Amino acid sequence: MRRFFLSVVVVLLSIVAAFAHDPQKFSPEKFQADLEQFITKEASLTPEEAAKFFPLYREMQHKQRVVWQKMKDLGRNKPAEEAACKLAVQKRDELELEQKVILQTYHNKFFKVIPASKVYDVIIAENRFHRFAIRSWGQKDRAQPKK
């Protein structure tokens, strides 16, 4: 009986230790820093270019988040009536167009601070980084994305 009790205690302590380990939490600041570092490296931005580019980039992200939040709020509950569903779809279409206008506006602003070839590289690097981030969530190993 004593052995059984000891075994149960050891198993319970192991389980508690496993759950007590604080899982890595998402840090928006770290994510943003990693994104900017990756973009800087992949697009070969000089420190001067990065200093001009990233304030505009963060401004664009902020405006995009506002629109994404509106889309998220809109999609929370499906309207019960056909007319309301139609309005919700039309509003979503308007928000998606607003996203594209924001993107186009900021791409034009980016052209003024860095060469177009680097703007292109930034877009590709951002997409690669986000694909990598989505794949790596939930995985312990967070190596840098490969080309």
N, C-alpha and C positions, 0 to 999 in steps of 0.2 A: 504494500500500500504506500509506503514511504517513497519507494522508487517511482511509482506511478505519479504521485503528487509532485515529486521533483521534476519528472519529465514534463508534466503539464505546466509547471512554473517556467521551465526553460523555454518551452514552445511559446507561452504567452509573452515572455520577455522578448523573444525574438520578433514576434509579431508587433509588439509595441515599439521596439527599436526601429523596425522597418517603416512603420507609419509615422514615427516621431521624426524621421529624417525629413527635413523641410524640403519639399520639391522646389525646383528652381521656378521662381515666379517670373512672369513677364514684366519687363521693365521698359516702358516706352522710351525713356531717355537712352538706355543702352541700345535699343533697337534703332533709334534715330542715329545715334553715334556710329553704330556698325554700318548702317545704310550709307551715311555720308562718307565714311572711310572707304567703303567698297566702291562707291561711285567715283570718288576722287582717284582711287587707284585705277579702276577700269577705264575711266575716261581720260586718264593722264592729265588731270587738272593741276595747274601750278598752284602754289599757295595764294597767289594774288587772284587767280581766276576763281578758286574755291571761296575766297573771302567775298567776292562780288556775287557769285552764283548762289551760294546756299541761303542767304537771307531771302532772295526771291523764291527759291525752291520751297523753303519753309512757309512762306506767305501763300504760295500756291497750294501746298498741302492743307493749310488751315482752311482755305476757301473750299477745297474739295471735301474736307471732313464735314463742313456745315451742310453741304448738299447731300453727302452720303447719309448723314443723320436724318435729314428730311425723308430720304428714300426709305431708310430703315423704319422710321415712324409710320410712314405711309403703308408699309408692308406688314405691319404688326397684326392687323385684324382685317380679314376679308369682309368687305361690305356685304350685307344680306341681299340688297336689291341690285338688279341689273344696271340701272342708271348710275348707281353709286360705284359699281364695279367699273363701268365705263369711265367715269370721272377719275377714278383712282389710276387706271391705266394711262389716261391722258396726262395726268399730273406727273406720273412716273416718266413718261416720254419727255415732258418738259424739263424735268430734273436731269435726265440723261443728256439732253441737248445743252443744258446749262453747264454740265460737267465738261463737255467737249469745248464749249466756248472758253471756259476757264483754262483748259489745257492749251488751246490755240493761243490765247492771249499771253500766257506765260511762256510758251515756246518762243513767241515773238520777242518778249522781253529778254529771254535767255540769249537770243541771237545778238543782242546789243552788248552783252558782257563776256560771252565766250564764242569761239568760232562754231559755225553750224555743224562741222564734223564732230565736235565735242558734244554739242547738244544731242546729236544722234547717238553718240556713245553713251551719254547719260541715260537716255531713254532705254537703250538696250540693257545697260547695267542695272537700272532700277527694276526692270522686268525680271532679269535673272536673279537679282537679290530676293525679290518677293517670292519667286518660285522656290528658291532654295529655302527661304524662311518657312514657307508652308510645309515643305517636305520635312524639314528638320524639327518642327514642333512635335514634342512628344518623344523625341530621340535624345539620348544622353549626349551623344557626340555632336558637337556643333562646329564642325570644320568649315572653312571658307568654301564657297561654291567654286567649282572647277569650270574652266572654259570648255 
